Amino acid sequence: MKVQEVILRAIAKRITWWQAAEIIGISDRQMRRWRRRWEKFGYDGLLDRRRGRPSLRRVPLELAERVLGLYREKYFDFNVCHFQEKLREQHGIALSYTWVKLALQGAGLVRKRGRRGVHRRRRPRRPLPGMLLHLDGSSHRWLGEGRRYDLLVVLDDATSEIYYAQLVEEESTRTVLAALREVVAGDACLNCGHGLEVERGIEVGHIFKLGYKYSDALDIRVSGPDGKPVKPIMGCYGIGVERAMATAVEVHHDDKGIIWPVAIAPFEIVVVIAQQEDAAVAAAGEQVYQALLDSGAEVIVDDRKVRAGVKFSDAELTGIPFRVTVGKRGLAAGTAELTDRAAGSTVAIPLDEVAKHVREAVAGA
């Protein structure tokens, strides 16, 4: 231990002055002399005066004691950097980081850090191409103009082969996923050798690993293979209603709109009254709607006073599986039209047998 460190520990009251004298190997009388010189000249008081002039940058003893006292009493849980900032901002003490660190270390208030080892061990590369891909984005004025671009590069860990390099305005989730899509599509699978394909997907639910959190909280035990109680690793999964609906729409749709599967459709049938302003057509449509309700069907009626084409477009957009259309021409022939939204087919059915034909169509969907 250096003499300066022993003196600092004595000032910080980590050891007594006679213990400091014993550690350094001098008498109590000599230590008293050193202490007086320290109190008067600071660190330079411990130097031989015949060797040179005292430093103009020496720190007064009162200031050193104040710094050590502040750390010991108020900032003992701060690191050196934050403590040095507090000294400057809160107490007006402008001391260098190095001085503060050495003073605290010398007084034994802060532990000295050991020598750093190797920053990063060199690891072996992956044995096969495709096992690990590196993606890096570097911002620079690549084109020699004032504007900056991000260069996205994807390269293989095993071979250093560059699979993708593209300048983008800004690295983002969209540009990164576009890079991965470009890299993955068509590459050979490591197991079967078949080319990989990129398909659209949607997240339907989540799976969570809970570990022992609730097993410990509820003290749960189950019987293991040997009959002895064991603590289970718990997990849970969740399927969101909104996610399931979005998935269904993603899978079942066309250019005109949604095509709901019957099992999850909000309604099975929509009754469209083609000419709402015609009293006879409107009455026939209401009768068909009531007959379907009485048969137990999930049905809705579109009796708005708008053009028939608007009603047809809305029915296709909302995706109700079956549409029953009641109009002047069909009413004159005693029929209605039954349209299958998924197949796009339309058939004429007797007005008095609408409920029967609709139930058969729904059952067969």
C-alpha positions as CSV (number, residue, x, y, z in Angstrom):
1,M,0.0,0.0,0.0
2,K,1.3,3.4,-0.9
3,V,2.1,6.1,1.7
4,Q,-0.5,8.4,0.1
5,E,-3.2,5.7,0.4
6,V,-2.4,5.2,4.1
7,I,-2.6,8.9,4.7
8,L,-5.9,9.1,2.9
9,R,-7.4,6.3,4.9
10,A,-6.3,8.0,8.1
11,I,-8.0,11.2,6.9
12,A,-11.1,9.3,5.9
13,K,-11.1,7.8,9.5
14,R,-10.9,4.3,8.1
15,I,-7.8,3.8,10.3
16,T,-6.2,5.8,13.2
17,W,-3.1,7.9,12.7
18,W,-1.0,5.6,15.0
19,Q,-2.2,2.7,12.9
20,A,-1.0,4.6,9.8
21,A,2.4,5.1,11.4
22,E,2.6,1.4,12.2
23,I,1.7,0.4,8.6
24,I,4.3,2.8,7.0
25,G,6.9,1.8,9.6
26,I,7.6,5.2,11.2
27,S,7.4,6.5,14.7
28,D,4.3,8.3,16.1
29,R,6.4,11.5,16.4
30,Q,7.4,11.3,12.7
31,M,3.7,10.6,11.8
32,R,2.7,13.8,13.7
33,R,5.2,15.7,11.6
34,W,3.8,14.3,8.4
35,R,0.3,15.1,9.5
36,R,1.2,18.7,10.2
37,R,2.9,19.0,6.8
38,W,-0.1,17.3,5.2
39,E,-2.5,19.7,6.9
40,K,-0.4,22.7,5.7
41,F,0.7,21.7,2.2
42,G,-1.5,18.8,1.2
43,Y,0.1,15.9,-0.9
44,D,3.2,18.0,-1.5
45,G,3.9,18.2,2.2
46,L,5.0,14.5,2.1
47,L,7.7,15.3,-0.5
48,D,11.2,16.2,0.2
49,R,11.4,20.0,0.0
50,R,14.9,19.8,-1.4
51,R,13.7,18.1,-4.6
52,G,11.7,20.9,-6.2
53,R,9.1,23.6,-5.9
54,P,5.6,22.7,-4.6
55,S,2.9,22.1,-7.2
56,L,0.5,25.0,-7.9
57,R,-2.3,22.5,-8.5
58,R,-2.2,20.8,-5.1
59,V,-5.6,20.2,-3.4
60,P,-6.0,21.8,0.1
61,L,-6.4,19.4,2.9
62,E,-9.7,20.9,4.0
63,L,-11.1,20.4,0.5
64,A,-9.8,16.7,0.4
65,E,-11.4,16.1,3.8
66,R,-14.6,17.6,2.6
67,V,-14.7,15.4,-0.5
68,L,-14.1,12.3,1.5
69,G,-16.6,13.3,4.1
70,L,-19.3,14.0,1.4
71,Y,-18.8,10.6,-0.1
72,R,-18.7,8.7,3.2
73,E,-21.8,10.5,4.6
74,K,-24.0,11.3,1.6
75,Y,-22.9,9.7,-1.6
76,F,-21.6,6.3,-0.5
77,D,-23.8,4.5,-3.0
78,F,-22.7,6.5,-6.0
79,N,-20.1,5.5,-8.5
80,V,-17.1,7.7,-9.0
81,C,-18.4,9.3,-12.2
82,H,-21.7,10.3,-10.6
83,F,-20.1,11.5,-7.4
84,Q,-17.7,13.7,-9.4
85,E,-20.7,15.2,-11.2
86,K,-22.5,15.9,-7.9
87,L,-19.4,17.6,-6.5
88,R,-19.3,20.0,-9.5
89,E,-23.1,20.6,-9.8
90,Q,-24.3,20.6,-6.2
91,H,-21.2,21.6,-4.2
92,G,-19.2,23.7,-6.6
93,I,-16.1,21.5,-6.3
94,A,-14.3,21.3,-9.6
95,L,-12.0,18.4,-9.3
96,S,-10.9,16.0,-12.0
97,Y,-12.4,12.6,-12.3
98,T,-8.9,11.0,-11.9
99,W,-8.2,12.9,-8.7
100,V,-11.6,12.0,-7.2
101,K,-11.1,8.3,-8.2
102,L,-7.6,8.1,-6.8
103,A,-8.6,9.9,-3.6
104,L,-11.6,7.5,-3.0
105,Q,-9.5,4.5,-3.8
106,G,-6.7,5.6,-1.7
107,A,-9.0,6.1,1.3
108,G,-10.5,2.7,0.8
109,L,-14.0,4.1,0.1
110,V,-14.0,2.7,-3.5
111,R,-12.6,-0.7,-4.5
112,K,-9.9,-0.7,-7.1
113,R,-10.8,-2.5,-10.3
114,G,-8.6,-5.3,-11.4
115,R,-7.0,-5.4,-14.8
116,R,-9.3,-6.1,-17.6
117,G,-9.0,-9.3,-19.4
118,V,-9.5,-10.0,-23.1
119,H,-12.3,-7.8,-24.3
120,R,-14.0,-10.6,-26.4
121,R,-13.0,-14.1,-26.9
122,R,-12.8,-15.2,-30.5
123,R,-15.5,-17.8,-31.1
124,P,-15.4,-20.5,-33.8
125,R,-17.6,-19.8,-36.8
126,R,-20.7,-21.9,-37.5
127,P,-19.9,-25.1,-39.4
128,L,-22.7,-24.8,-42.0
129,P,-24.0,-21.9,-44.1
130,G,-27.3,-20.5,-43.0
131,M,-27.0,-21.4,-39.4
132,L,-26.3,-17.8,-38.3
133,L,-26.8,-14.6,-40.3
134,H,-25.4,-11.2,-39.3
135,L,-27.4,-8.1,-40.1
136,D,-25.7,-4.7,-39.8
137,G,-26.9,-1.2,-40.5
138,S,-24.2,1.5,-41.0
139,S,-25.2,5.2,-41.5
140,H,-22.9,7.2,-43.7
141,R,-22.8,9.7,-46.6
142,W,-22.3,6.8,-49.0
143,L,-23.0,8.8,-52.2
144,G,-20.7,11.7,-51.6
145,E,-23.5,14.1,-51.0
146,G,-24.8,15.7,-47.9
147,R,-27.6,13.2,-47.4
148,R,-27.0,10.2,-45.1
149,Y,-28.2,6.7,-45.9
150,D,-28.2,3.4,-43.9
151,L,-26.4,0.5,-45.6
152,L,-28.1,-2.8,-44.6
153,V,-25.9,-5.8,-45.0
154,V,-26.8,-9.5,-44.4
155,L,-23.9,-11.9,-44.4
156,D,-23.3,-15.5,-43.5
157,D,-21.3,-16.4,-40.4
158,A,-19.8,-19.6,-41.8
159,T,-18.6,-18.3,-45.1
160,S,-18.8,-14.4,-44.8
161,E,-20.8,-14.5,-48.0
162,I,-22.8,-11.3,-48.4
163,Y,-26.4,-12.2,-49.1
164,Y,-27.9,-8.8,-49.2
165,A,-26.7,-5.1,-49.4
166,Q,-29.1,-2.2,-49.8
167,L,-29.0,1.5,-49.2
168,V,-32.2,2.7,-47.3
169,E,-33.2,6.0,-46.0
170,E,-33.5,4.7,-42.5
171,E,-33.0,1.3,-40.8
172,S,-36.4,0.2,-39.5
173,T,-38.5,-2.9,-38.9
174,R,-39.9,-2.7,-42.4
175,T,-36.5,-2.4,-44.2
176,V,-34.9,-5.2,-42.0
177,L,-37.8,-7.6,-42.7
178,A,-37.6,-6.8,-46.4
179,A,-33.9,-7.7,-46.2
180,L,-34.6,-11.0,-44.4
181,R,-37.3,-11.9,-46.9
182,E,-34.9,-11.3,-49.8
183,V,-32.3,-13.5,-48.2
184,V,-34.4,-16.4,-47.0
185,A,-36.6,-16.8,-50.2
186,G,-35.2,-19.6,-52.3
187,D,-32.3,-20.7,-50.1
188,A,-31.9,-24.4,-49.6
189,C,-33.1,-25.9,-46.3
190,L,-30.3,-27.4,-44.2
191,N,-32.2,-30.6,-43.6
192,C,-33.9,-31.5,-46.8
193,G,-32.2,-29.2,-49.4
194,H,-35.6,-27.9,-50.7
195,G,-35.8,-24.2,-51.4
196,L,-37.4,-22.2,-48.7
197,E,-40.6,-20.3,-49.5
198,V,-41.8,-17.1,-47.9
199,E,-45.5,-17.1,-47.0
200,R,-47.8,-14.6,-45.4
201,G,-48.7,-15.2,-41.9
202,I,-50.7,-13.7,-39.0
203,E,-50.3,-14.1,-35.3
204,V,-53.3,-15.8,-33.8
205,G,-52.2,-16.1,-30.2
206,H,-49.4,-16.2,-27.7
207,I,-47.7,-18.9,-25.6
208,F,-46.1,-17.8,-22.3
209,K,-43.6,-19.7,-20.2
210,L,-44.4,-19.0,-16.6
211,G,-41.7,-21.1,-15.1
212,Y,-42.1,-21.7,-11.3
213,K,-43.8,-18.3,-10.6
214,Y,-47.2,-19.7,-9.8
215,S,-46.0,-23.1,-8.8
216,D,-44.1,-21.5,-5.9
217,A,-46.8,-19.0,-5.1
218,L,-49.6,-21.6,-4.9
219,D,-47.3,-24.4,-3.7
220,I,-48.4,-26.7,-6.5
221,R,-47.0,-30.2,-6.7
222,V,-47.8,-33.1,-9.1
223,S,-46.8,-36.7,-9.2
224,G,-43.8,-37.5,-11.3
225,P,-43.1,-40.7,-13.3
226,D,-41.8,-42.3,-10.1
227,G,-44.8,-41.3,-8.1
228,K,-42.8,-38.6,-6.1
229,P,-44.2,-35.1,-6.0
230,V,-42.5,-32.6,-8.3
231,K,-42.9,-28.9,-8.9
232,P,-44.3,-28.3,-12.4
233,I,-43.0,-25.8,-14.9
234,M,-46.2,-23.8,-15.9
235,G,-47.2,-22.1,-19.1
236,C,-50.3,-20.6,-20.7
237,Y,-51.6,-19.7,-24.1
238,G,-54.0,-17.2,-25.3
239,I,-56.0,-16.8,-28.5
240,G,-57.5,-13.4,-29.0
241,V,-61.0,-12.9,-30.5
242,E,-59.8,-9.9,-32.5
243,R,-56.8,-11.9,-33.8
244,A,-59.0,-14.9,-34.7
245,M,-61.3,-12.5,-36.7
246,A,-58.4,-10.9,-38.4
247,T,-57.0,-14.3,-39.4
248,A,-60.4,-15.4,-40.8
249,V,-60.6,-12.3,-42.9
250,E,-57.0,-12.7,-44.1
251,V,-57.7,-16.2,-45.2
252,H,-61.3,-15.8,-46.4
253,H,-61.7,-12.7,-48.7
254,D,-61.7,-11.6,-52.3
255,D,-61.6,-8.3,-54.2
256,K,-65.2,-7.6,-53.2
257,G,-64.8,-8.0,-49.5
258,I,-65.0,-10.6,-46.6
259,I,-66.2,-14.1,-47.1
260,W,-67.2,-15.3,-43.6
261,P,-67.2,-19.0,-42.9
262,V,-70.7,-19.9,-41.6
263,A,-69.4,-21.1,-38.3
264,I,-68.1,-17.7,-37.2
265,A,-70.2,-15.3,-39.4
266,P,-72.1,-12.6,-37.5
267,F,-75.2,-13.6,-39.5
268,E,-75.9,-16.6,-41.8
269,I,-78.3,-14.9,-44.2
270,V,-79.0,-11.3,-45.3
271,V,-82.4,-10.6,-46.9
272,V,-82.1,-7.9,-49.5
273,I,-85.3,-6.1,-50.5
274,A,-84.4,-4.9,-54.0
275,Q,-87.2,-2.3,-54.3
276,Q,-88.0,-1.0,-50.9
277,E,-90.3,1.7,-52.3
278,D,-92.6,-1.0,-53.8
279,A,-95.1,-2.0,-51.1
280,A,-95.7,-5.5,-52.5
281,V,-91.9,-6.2,-52.7
282,A,-91.3,-4.8,-49.2
283,A,-94.1,-6.9,-47.7
284,A,-92.8,-10.1,-49.4
285,G,-89.3,-9.3,-48.1
286,E,-90.6,-8.9,-44.6
287,Q,-92.5,-12.2,-44.9
288,V,-89.3,-14.0,-46.0
289,Y,-87.3,-12.4,-43.2
290,Q,-89.9,-13.5,-40.6
291,A,-90.1,-17.0,-42.0
292,L,-86.3,-17.3,-41.7
293,L,-86.4,-16.0,-38.1
294,D,-89.1,-18.5,-37.2
295,S,-86.9,-21.4,-38.7
296,G,-84.1,-20.5,-36.2
297,A,-81.8,-18.9,-38.8
298,E,-79.5,-16.0,-37.9
299,V,-80.7,-13.5,-40.4
300,I,-80.6,-9.7,-41.0
301,V,-82.7,-7.7,-43.4
302,D,-81.5,-4.8,-45.6
303,D,-84.6,-2.6,-45.9
304,R,-82.8,0.7,-46.6
305,K,-84.3,3.0,-49.3
306,V,-81.2,2.9,-51.5
307,R,-80.5,1.3,-54.9
308,A,-80.3,-2.5,-55.1
309,G,-76.7,-2.3,-56.4
310,V,-75.6,-0.5,-53.2
311,K,-77.2,-3.2,-51.1
312,F,-75.6,-6.0,-53.1
313,S,-72.1,-4.3,-52.8
314,D,-72.6,-3.9,-49.0
315,A,-73.7,-7.5,-48.7
316,E,-70.5,-8.7,-50.5
317,L,-68.3,-6.4,-48.5
318,T,-69.6,-7.5,-45.1
319,G,-69.3,-11.1,-46.2
320,I,-72.5,-12.7,-44.9
321,P,-72.4,-16.3,-46.3
322,F,-75.9,-16.3,-48.0
323,R,-78.0,-13.6,-49.6
324,V,-81.7,-13.9,-50.3
325,T,-82.9,-11.3,-52.8
326,V,-86.6,-10.4,-53.1
327,G,-87.5,-8.2,-56.1
328,K,-90.3,-7.3,-58.5
329,R,-89.3,-9.8,-61.2
330,G,-88.9,-12.7,-58.8
331,L,-92.1,-11.8,-56.9
332,A,-94.1,-11.9,-60.2
333,A,-92.7,-15.4,-60.8
334,G,-93.2,-16.5,-57.2
335,T,-89.5,-16.9,-56.5
336,A,-86.5,-15.4,-54.7
337,E,-82.8,-15.6,-55.4
338,L,-80.4,-17.4,-53.1
339,T,-76.8,-16.4,-53.6
340,D,-73.8,-18.2,-52.1
341,R,-71.1,-15.6,-51.2
342,A,-68.2,-18.0,-51.3
343,A,-69.2,-19.8,-54.5
344,G,-70.7,-16.8,-56.2
345,S,-73.6,-18.9,-57.5
346,T,-77.2,-17.8,-57.6
347,V,-80.3,-20.0,-57.8
348,A,-84.0,-19.2,-57.9
349,I,-86.1,-20.8,-55.1
350,P,-89.9,-20.7,-54.4
351,L,-90.9,-18.0,-52.1
352,D,-92.9,-20.4,-49.9
353,E,-89.8,-22.7,-49.5
354,V,-87.2,-20.1,-48.8
355,A,-86.6,-21.2,-45.2
356,K,-86.2,-24.9,-46.3
357,H,-83.7,-24.2,-49.0
358,V,-81.7,-21.7,-46.9
359,R,-81.4,-24.2,-44.0
360,E,-80.2,-26.9,-46.4
361,A,-77.6,-24.5,-47.9
362,V,-76.4,-23.4,-44.4
363,A,-76.1,-27.0,-43.3
364,G,-74.1,-28.0,-46.3
365,A,-71.7,-25.0,-46.1
